[in-house]
Amino acid sequence: MGWWKHDSAYVDDGAQIGDGTKVWHFSHVMPGAVIGEGCSLGQNVFVAGNVTIGNGVKIQNNVSVYEGVILEDYAFCGPSMVFTNVRTPRSEFPRNTSADYTLTRVGRGASIGANATVVTGVTLGEGAFVAAGAVVTHDVPPFTIVAGVPARPIGFMSASGDRLDFSHGDTVTDATGHTYQKFSDTDVRRLT
């Protein structure tokens, strides 16, 4: 089956790309990057070396995935969202080794909206949802919606994208039949 790239894209020797993945116009994948199966890298996407991207990940136009970022299966990065990878950047005193980069993890099925910023060193839990334009400076628990600058929790969302309303109890079933339980304001889990 293999993978596909547009003629204007660059995929450097040493990059690993899974079957069914598409790399669109003007994108660049560096050596050492590992990209899973069935992914889509939109126009003008940059993937640094030593980045790991799972299966079924969608990265929209104009996104740079820098060293230190891990995107788990089915993560979604909206157009022009931003990852940072150094907490205290300085031009005169560059931080440019792997030891200088802080790990950022985007959990399975998490979504990051257009023009959002994810500051280095945070973890977005499974199914987390970052609203467009938000600035994420702290970890986001699983199935939690965050919005604003800085991003703050505003609700909960199922893996399939349904809002979860716990106002009538601690257990909710979404439209796909999956059940979620709220254990606290920062702990929602999928039970089935």
C-alpha distance (Angstrom), angle and dihedral (degrees) to the residues before:
residue distance angle dihedral
M1 . . .
G2 3.82 . .
W3 3.78 130.1 .
W4 3.81 131.3 -78.0
K5 3.79 136.3 -136.1
H6 3.78 132.8 -175.2
D7 3.81 115.2 -112.7
S8 3.83 90.7 -111.6
A9 3.83 93.7 54.6
Y10 3.81 124.3 93.0
V11 3.79 122.2 -142.2
D12 3.79 109.2 179.9
D13 3.79 123.8 -141.9
G14 3.79 109.4 -92.5
A15 3.81 95.6 39.3
Q16 3.80 114.8 121.2
I17 3.80 117.4 -144.9
G18 3.79 126.3 -179.1
D19 3.79 128.8 -131.4
G20 3.78 117.5 -76.8
T21 3.80 95.3 18.7
K22 3.82 117.6 137.7
V23 3.81 124.7 -152.9
W24 3.81 110.6 -163.9
H25 3.83 136.3 -155.6
F26 3.82 120.7 -35.5
S27 3.81 95.0 -5.1
H28 3.81 124.0 142.9
V29 3.82 127.7 -153.6
M30 3.82 114.1 -170.0
P31 3.82 127.4 -143.5
G32 3.80 113.3 -83.8
A33 3.81 94.6 30.9
V34 3.81 114.4 131.2
I35 3.81 116.5 -154.0
G36 3.79 122.5 -179.4
E37 3.78 132.6 -137.7
G38 3.80 126.2 -65.5
C39 3.80 96.5 14.4
S40 3.79 127.4 147.7
L41 3.80 121.4 -147.2
G42 3.81 107.8 -170.1
Q43 3.78 128.6 -147.8
N44 3.83 117.0 -49.5
V45 3.82 97.1 8.1
F46 3.81 119.0 156.7
V47 3.82 121.0 -157.7
A48 3.82 115.5 -172.2
G49 3.78 125.7 -145.8
N50 3.81 117.2 -85.6
V51 3.82 91.6 28.2
T52 3.80 116.6 134.5
I53 3.80 119.7 -150.3
G54 3.81 120.0 -177.9
N55 3.80 130.8 -144.0
G56 3.80 123.7 -62.7
V57 3.82 94.5 13.9
K58 3.81 118.1 157.0
I59 3.80 118.5 -154.7
Q60 3.79 113.1 -176.5
N61 3.83 127.2 -149.2
N62 3.81 123.4 -53.8
V63 3.82 99.9 15.2
S64 3.81 124.6 140.3
V65 3.80 115.9 -156.9
Y66 3.80 104.1 -161.3
E67 3.78 130.2 -160.6
G68 3.79 110.4 -76.0
V69 3.82 95.0 41.2
I70 3.81 121.7 116.5
L71 3.81 118.9 -170.3
E72 3.80 111.9 -165.8
D73 3.82 124.2 -151.0
Y74 3.81 117.0 -52.4
A75 3.80 95.7 4.9
F76 3.82 115.0 156.1
C77 3.82 125.3 -147.1
G78 3.80 113.2 -168.3
P79 3.80 125.0 -141.6
S80 3.81 116.0 -63.0
M81 3.81 95.1 -4.5
V82 3.81 113.7 154.1
F83 3.79 134.6 -134.0
T84 3.80 118.7 -167.0
N85 3.80 120.9 -158.0
V86 3.81 105.9 -173.4
R87 3.82 123.4 58.0
T88 3.81 97.2 -156.1
P89 3.82 109.3 27.1
R90 3.80 119.3 -174.5
S91 3.78 125.8 177.1
E92 3.81 94.5 -149.3
F93 3.82 92.8 47.7
P94 3.80 105.5 36.6
R95 3.75 122.2 -159.6
N96 3.75 102.6 -151.6
T97 3.77 110.4 145.1
S98 3.78 128.7 93.0
A99 3.81 89.1 -110.2
D100 3.83 89.1 62.5
Y101 3.80 94.3 55.5
T102 3.79 121.5 90.4
L103 3.80 119.3 -143.9
T104 3.81 117.4 -106.2
R105 3.80 116.2 -171.4
V106 3.80 125.9 -165.9
G107 3.80 108.1 -164.0
R108 3.77 128.7 -134.9
G109 3.79 112.1 -63.9
A110 3.83 94.6 -0.1
S111 3.83 116.4 149.2
I112 3.79 128.9 -149.7
G113 3.80 116.2 -163.8
A114 3.79 128.6 -133.4
N115 3.82 116.5 -68.7
A116 3.81 93.4 4.9
T117 3.81 119.3 142.3
V118 3.80 123.5 -140.8
V119 3.80 111.5 -162.7
T120 3.78 115.5 -141.8
G121 3.78 120.7 -91.3
V122 3.80 99.3 34.9
T123 3.77 129.8 119.1
L124 3.79 122.4 -142.7
G125 3.79 106.7 -155.2
E126 3.78 126.2 -134.2
G127 3.80 111.4 -61.4
A128 3.82 93.7 2.5
F129 3.81 114.8 158.0
V130 3.82 122.9 -148.4
A131 3.80 113.5 -165.0
A132 3.79 121.2 -130.1
G133 3.80 112.7 -80.6
A134 3.81 95.3 12.6
V135 3.81 121.1 141.6
V136 3.81 110.2 -140.7
T137 3.81 112.6 -155.2
H138 3.83 99.7 156.7
D139 3.81 137.7 41.2
V140 3.80 116.1 -75.2
P141 3.83 115.2 -142.5
P142 3.81 120.4 -129.1
F143 3.82 116.8 -74.4
T144 3.83 91.6 6.0
I145 3.82 123.7 136.5
V146 3.80 116.2 -142.3
A147 3.81 129.1 -173.7
G148 3.78 140.0 167.4
V149 3.79 139.3 39.5
P150 2.93 105.9 -40.8
A151 3.80 94.7 19.2
R152 3.80 115.8 -112.5
P153 3.82 130.6 -177.7
I154 3.82 113.5 -92.7
G155 3.81 102.0 167.0
F156 3.77 146.4 -45.9
M157 3.81 135.4 -76.6
S158 3.81 133.7 -164.6
A159 3.79 123.3 -124.6
S160 3.82 88.5 -101.7
G161 3.83 93.8 52.5
D162 3.81 102.5 -98.5
R163 3.82 118.3 139.5
L164 3.79 109.1 -115.5
D165 3.80 113.7 -137.4
F166 3.79 112.1 -162.7
S167 3.84 94.5 173.0
H168 3.83 91.3 108.8
G169 3.79 98.7 43.8
D170 3.78 146.0 -33.7
T171 3.82 95.7 -85.4
V172 3.82 126.7 66.2
T173 3.81 133.0 174.7
D174 3.82 117.2 -149.1
A175 3.82 127.3 -143.0
T176 3.83 91.3 -89.4
G177 3.82 92.9 55.4
H178 3.81 97.9 -105.1
T179 3.79 116.1 139.0
Y180 3.82 124.0 -138.8
Q181 3.78 128.8 -169.5
K182 3.80 127.3 -157.3
F183 3.80 112.0 -143.3
S184 3.83 94.9 170.2
D185 3.80 140.5 -21.2
T186 3.81 88.5 -78.8
D187 3.80 100.9 34.4
V188 3.81 120.5 71.5
R189 3.80 117.9 153.3
R190 3.78 134.9 -172.8
L191 3.79 108.5 -123.9
T192 3.81 100.1 -176.4
